[in-house]
């Protein structure tokens, strides 16, 4: 549960009340590292030094603290003995692993937290909240300049709302961006220095990784699904009620865990298709529980119970996905079992509390009553068309709050994970990262903050564009594989207005090469919509008696689109390689478009 305790935070210009960290470009105190500091805590000190220097122009010194010669003023990093002496009222032994403590006492500032990531997050929360630093993307940040930096009296304790936080977008895997934005999930490039992460063994769809049919089907066909009276492995699952298979899986999972001692979660989860077993034993469990999730969960419970004594720190993860999404009637996941509920069928144009999503809302309510470790796999892009408008921006905040209110403890927010350049990728990743720390922030303000910080003077036009597309989509059931010819927000009338707004946005930043590039990348999805719907849009324009606002040549627009999509960008950016999850390249997309003429 998200917790923030704040006392004594009264801003004051008075030097008596405020702690002065820098004055007129000169550091007024050192940064103290304590004996026994971890790699992450040492990195936290370096990150603080770097950013304070960028903010104030002052050179801050990092010192190894000497208990017998403390400076009269200092920034104390981490939960060492000096911190405990200076701040004895902190409940040091009770700190959560990611809990953040920010306190002042006299002329000392404490930035500390639990291990492994609490102190690192304390530094980032301090820079975010009290210094105004924002890390929008790996290539863009906002660092205010203040030669004099005063800090008000602080007594702040925070913990993140979710134990597992993964905004699964391509650029978000960057280790520095991930750490600075509180991403602790499996896929980010987070080494020990950056606080590490929560690691899985076998992230998802592991049935056939655990029991390869090429190796075991011939010897043990009874381990695989019985479908229409025949054992089969193609487009099938495992026979999860089979006692010999369960015993085999206990040993197999043990092998995986021994080979991956860094992991704290292992996935034992169905393949990415249907084909549930119809044998009498599996069917009896599923009929008793009212869902095919019953036989899968019973098997996962069996494995988790037998391996818990040997691996008490490990959680055993399975899916509530597709045909297993409905909750069981009475069978409860064990305390060391995670159920990951998937929202793939939902309407993402509206929040999950909307009547169009009632079936999913029912399932999350039912699972939350049964399990202590409910995770959600949520979908935040259009996987068939990464670079196409997908107006779910205003549902993100409501959905994260919905998850938190229903007891969800881990969130995997799947976006476009194979390439830069997906539609509004930068906005979604940043906003989601903030909400995963604290879902009760105003998501509309977060969106505006990002637009202003990342797009500068183009922000107003882009915000109008977001509003336009949202309004055009709000009565449409928008899935995560929506085809462009089905979407009402891709009609001529809407796209003509969108094109005008993007033209305004680009003009607003035409003299700033960095901002202009960002706007041009963000404009590509609208051009994509024109390109894939070209003939239909021409017809709609003619039928409406409207003026055609695009180039007369589809080829001209396609070539311009390709030039931007495959062009160079700032450090941290790489050219767009995926137009969709299936691997369509920008070059192949344009070739297909031109061959259609």
ABEGO torsion letter per residue (X at the ends): XBBBBBBGBBBBABAAABBBABBGGBBABBBBBBBGBBAAAAAAAAAAAAAAAAAAGBBBBBBBBBAABBBABBBBBEABAAAAAABAABBAAABBAABBBBBBBEABBBBBEBOAAAAAAAAAAAAAAAAGBBBABAABBBBBBBABBBBBBBBBBBBBABABBBBBBAAAABAAAAAAAGBABAABBBBAAAGEBBBBBGABGAAAAABBAAAAAAABAAABBBBGGBBBABGBBBBAABAAAAAAAAAAAAAAAAABAABABBBBBBBBBBGBBABAAAAAAAAAAGBAAAAAAAAAAAAAAAAAAABAABBBBBBBBEAAABBBAABBBBAABBBBBBAAABBAABBAABAAAAAAAAAAAAAAAABABBBBBBBABBAABABBBBBAAAAAAAAAAAAAAAGBABBBBBBBAABBGBBGAAAAAAAAAAAAABAABBAAAAAAAAAAAAAEAAAAAAAAAAAAAAAAAAABBBBAABBAAABAAABAAAAAAAAAAAAAAAAAAAABAAAAAAAAAAAAAAAAAAAAAAAAAAAAAAAAGBBBABBABAAAAAAAAAAAAABBBBBGBBBBABABAAGBBAAAAAAAAAAAX
